[in-house]
Amino acid sequence: MCTLPIAMLSRLKMQYATKAICVSREGGAPMNEAWACLEALVASGATSRMPGAYMAEWPDEVSGASFDAVSPYERRARDLVFKGCVEMAPGLREGQFRCGEARADKVVRVTKQDESHALVRYARAITLEPKLSAIDAACGAVTRPAPEGTLTIARTPEKKWVASDAVPPESAATP
């Protein structure tokens, strides 16, 4: 997973109820850059634009308010408030999106935690998608995946080592 720069993420307006991410019409050049970033994510397939019908509705913060809490003049459709909105794909709320493939390459270090658990640090072979350069150009330098990863392994009752999330805690072997 790659991560958008925090400066870019702070320009995006999350629509939590309807699971969308929008860019305000107000704000000038920074908001134009934010919309260009979302367009680059759409072009790469990381997310998709919300349909026209979605843009004709009231924004989440207005639609969830009572009629007496928001003036009729404030009840504008999304397309009058936002340049556009995209689907809140998994991880995108935190600025993360899939940008390539990573696979374990070689074990760097094994640290024994106890008789039935060990922490494995491994190097990863990472293949980034070619469209990442367009996202970098539109969003700023995105943070790439780490070249190393860690995994906790556990010993099963059959004395085999497997990823610890594959072994229920009560069935892990004890000395």
ABEGO torsion letter per residue (X at the ends): XBBBBAAAAAABBBBAAAGBBBBBABGEAAAAAAAAAAAAAAAAGABBBBBAAAAABBBAAAAABBAAABBAAABBBAAAABAEBBBBBBGAAAGBBBAEBBBBABBABBBBABAABBBBBBBBBBBBBAAAAAAAAAAEBBBBBBABBBBBBBBBAAGBBBBAAABBAAABBBX
